[in-house]
Amino acid sequence: MTQTDPYFINFPSRIQGIQEKMAAQNIDFYLGSRLRTLSWVSDVFCPWRSFVVIPAQGMPALFSFVIDAARIADETWIDEDHVFGFAPMGGQDQIEQIADYINDLARGKKVRIGIESGMSNYLPEGNITQYEYEKYSAAIANCELVNAHTIIDSLAMIKDEGTINRFKEASRIVDIGHEAVYDALKDGGWKGMTETEIGGLAGYAMRKAGSEFEWSFTGGNEIASGYRTGYTGGACTPATRRELHLGDPLMVDIHSMYKLGLGDHSHNYFIGGATDRQRWHADNFLKIVTQTLATYRAGISPCDLAEKMMDLAEAGGFSDYMVPGFEHGIGMMGDEWRIGLNDGPFPYWTNPEHIYQENEVLICAMQYACPEEEIGFRYENPIVLHQDRCEALSKFRLSVDDID
């Protein structure tokens, strides 16, 4: 990939930025284990337990399960001499292999090693485990392990042009998935269709358009119909084998991946049209989504925005149906949920006073749910923050469509 490629990212520059922050903290090696770090550093999807070792100077080394090492070496920008496969053989498991690698470079000197520890509500986060921590502490000579994930988090927060363009392409692909779902549902096509089938139709269309993965750990493409759209506080709906029925609300939340950039967009329907009450709920939802998108920009905080939007919902008589959050974090594959740094009142959750900056990317995310009426809607869309506005990356229409 050349610098003229719209998806180009200068990965050696990223490594240099990490090494500069390591030097400022007297860190000799950075031992990255989180999926987000592996994506941001190596430009390759690492689905198996993997690690990256970044020395104070020079090329990083990537370690993964031997069954995937050749594929990773083929796809990453890191040269093949710095990609290693570990296996359960003498001296070749991940602990011994990485410890030997660091010990060889350290040459007996005492070393300070940055690790990634903490907690997350995202299951595949990849923080170092207690077992790994204890074993690396014992196997690496004269070492001190210190938590250093903020190095990556701070550098990855503002997105460069290549990353933003990858998100734009992933969002274009998501829109193709939505068009395929709409075409399949309309004119009675919905009859006999299941949630899993809808998820598969979207996935096939997006794969044809170049998506590599329906990346979300929440079941790939999340499809909910009928009462399942209205779960209390619910924003996670893996597809089931439930068939669509006349009068159902339908929520279609689909995901694509393009060069580790992520597409994530939700669209909503009524099967067979809506009652006046259902349309009232839909109009409330559309009103608050529209106003949220008009409000997002650099310089505000999650708390600022939530207060304004919940005031709007209160004035409209639908605050009881809103989950009082309007975003979640996003980055290259594995970077999901928390926004910004770990500097808020609740450790490892988004700081509600985080001040958004230009070229942050997040998911504008809203959930409207009325369980007693078995109805709900979801909106998700990656947005790029600018000084005076936000840029929604999915261009699919904002509506709740009636399907005949």
C-alpha positions, -999 to 999 in steps of 0.1 A, spaced: 0 0 0 14 34 -10 9 68 5 -14 77 -24 -38 49 -14 -68 64 4 -65 37 31 -28 42 37 -17 43 74 19 51 84 25 22 108 62 28 113 52 63 124 27 47 149 55 26 163 77 56 167 50 75 185 47 45 209 84 44 215 85 81 222 59 77 249 77 46 262 109 67 266 90 94 285 79 67 310 112 48 312 97 17 296 121 -6 277 95 -29 261 58 -27 255 40 -60 257 7 -56 240 -21 -82 244 -53 -64 236 -71 -70 203 -73 -32 197 -36 -29 202 -28 -57 178 -50 -42 151 -37 -6 156 0 -17 155 1 -46 130 -27 -39 105 -39 -75 106 -68 -93 123 -55 -115 151 -84 -137 163 -62 -161 184 -44 -151 215 -16 -129 203 10 -105 216 31 -77 202 65 -68 217 77 -33 209 113 -25 219 126 9 228 139 11 192 134 -8 160 108 -32 146 80 -47 167 76 -84 170 43 -102 167 35 -135 184 4 -156 177 -9 -192 177 12 -212 152 -19 -222 132 -24 -186 121 12 -173 121 18 -178 83 -14 -160 74 -6 -131 98 30 -129 83 14 -126 48 -10 -98 57 9 -76 82 33 -48 73 57 -63 98 85 -83 81 84 -121 84 115 -122 105 94 -105 133 64 -127 132 64 -158 153 41 -187 159 39 -203 194 29 -238 201 29 -263 231 64 -276 224 95 -273 245 105 -237 247 79 -227 221 49 -217 241 40 -180 243 55 -175 277 89 -189 270 91 -177 234 83 -140 243 105 -142 275 134 -155 255 129 -128 229 130 -100 255 158 -116 274 180 -118 243 174 -81 236 178 -70 272 212 -87 276 209 -91 314 199 -55 321 170 -47 344 140 -38 322 107 -20 327 79 -36 306 46 -20 298 17 -43 299 -21 -40 293 -42 -47 323 -76 -36 335 -112 -46 329 -137 -42 301 -173 -51 294 -161 -61 259 -153 -98 262 -125 -101 236 -106 -71 251 -75 -91 256 -61 -77 288 -32 -97 303 -44 -125 326 -32 -131 361 -15 -163 350 3 -146 321 14 -117 344 29 -141 370 46 -163 344 61 -133 325 73 -118 357 91 -150 365 105 -158 330 118 -124 321 150 -116 339 153 -85 361 119 -71 350 93 -48 364 58 -50 348 38 -17 348 4 -10 333 8 11 302 -22 8 280 -28 45 281 1 48 257 -19 31 229 -52 46 240 -40 82 238 -24 77 204 -53 59 189 -80 83 200 -77 108 171 -81 91 138 -59 97 108 -71 101 73 -65 65 63 -84 51 93 -113 74 86 -114 64 50 -115 27 61 -145 35 83 -162 53 54 -158 23 31 -170 -1 58 -201 22 61 -207 22 24 -207 -16 25 -232 -16 54 -255 6 33 -254 -21 6 -264 -47 33 -294 -25 43 -305 -22 7 -304 -59 2 -325 -64 34 -351 -39 22 -353 -54 -12 -359 -89 4 -385 -77 28 -407 -55 5 -437 -67 -15 -445 -95 9 -410 -110 9 -409 -108 47 -435 -136 50 -420 -167 65 -387 -149 70 -367 -154 102 -343 -131 120 -314 -154 112 -323 -153 75 -323 -115 75 -289 -115 92 -276 -139 66 -290 -118 37 -272 -87 50 -240 -106 55 -240 -121 20 -246 -87 4 -218 -71 25 -194 -99 17 -201 -95 -20 -193 -58 -16 -159 -66 1 -166 -69 38 -142 -92 56 -162 -99 88 -195 -92 105 -173 -82 133 -196 -77 163 -192 -102 191 -229 -97 197 -238 -123 171 -225 -107 139 -256 -90 126 -281 -82 153 -317 -87 142 -348 -82 165 -385 -85 157 -417 -80 177 -414 -79 215 -376 -85 212 -371 -49 199 -384 -36 233 -361 -53 258 -357 -30 288 -324 -11 284 -317 -36 256 -290 -29 231 -279 -64 223 -300 -86 201 -283 -116 184 -306 -130 157 -330 -159 166 -351 -182 145 -382 -162 153 -404 -156 122 -417 -121 113 -454 -114 119 -478 -88 107 -476 -58 130 -440 -65 142 -415 -38 147 -382 -49 131 -347 -38 141 -318 -45 117 -283 -38 132 -256 -49 108 -218 -48 108 -191 -49 82 -153 -47 83 -129 -32 57 -92 -33 64 -100 -34 102 -122 -3 98 -157 -10 111 -192 -4 98 -221 -4 123 -256 8 114 -291 1 125 -323 6 106 -359 0 117 -392 -11 101 -428 -19 108 -441 -51 92 -474 -44 75 -476 -8 86 -480 9 120 -507 18 144 -510 54 154 -494 46 188 -465 28 171 -460 57 148 -460 81 178 -431 60 193 -413 60 159 -417 98 155 -402 103 190 -373 81 181 -366 99 148 -368 133 165 -342 125 191 -318 109 166 -321 139 143 -314 163 171 -285 142 185 -268 142 151 -273 179 149 -257 185 183 -226 163 181 -193 182 175 -159 187 190 -159 206 223 -189 189 240 -189 160 264 -211 128 267 -227 144 298 -235 177 279 -251 158 251 -271 134 273 -285 162 294 -297 181 263 -312 150 247 -329 138 279 -345 172 283 -358 168 248 -372 134 256 -388 147 289 -405 176 270 -418 151 245 -431 127 271 -409 97 261 -379 99 285 -390 67 302 -383 49 269 -348 62 263 -316 46 275 -297 77 287 -266 72 266 -260 83 231 -227 68 220 -201 42 223 -164 41 214 -150 26 183 -117 21 166 -99 -5 145 -110 -40 152 -111 -48 189 -115 -12 200 -151 -10 212 -172 7 238 -151 29 261 -145 64 247 -113 83 254 -89 74 283 -93 57 316 -97 89 335 -133 91 347 -150 85 380 -157 48 372 -125 30 362 -125 16 327 -158 32 317 -162 63 295 -155 95 314 -189 114 311 -169 147 312 -146 136 283 -142 166 259 -146 154 223 -118 165 199 -118 169 161 -114 137 142 -125 114 170 -147 87 157 -174 71 177 -207 53 173 -237 76 177 -259 50 194 -294 52 208 -319 27 221 -356 34 225 -376 7 242 -412 4 255 -414 -32 268 -450 -31 279 -460 -23 243 -434 -47 228 -418 -20 207 -384 -5 204 -359 10 179 -321 13 177 -299 38 159 -261 33 154 -239 50 130 -201 58 130 -196 96 131 -165 117 127 -164 148 149 -156 182 134 -153 216 150 -189 226 141 -207 194 133 -204 156 130 -202 136 98 -224 105 98 -206 78 77 -236 56 68 -257 74 43 -287 51 46 -319 69 52 -331 79 87 -366 66 88 -388 38 103 -402 22 71 -435 5 66 -432 -28 48 -462 -42 30 
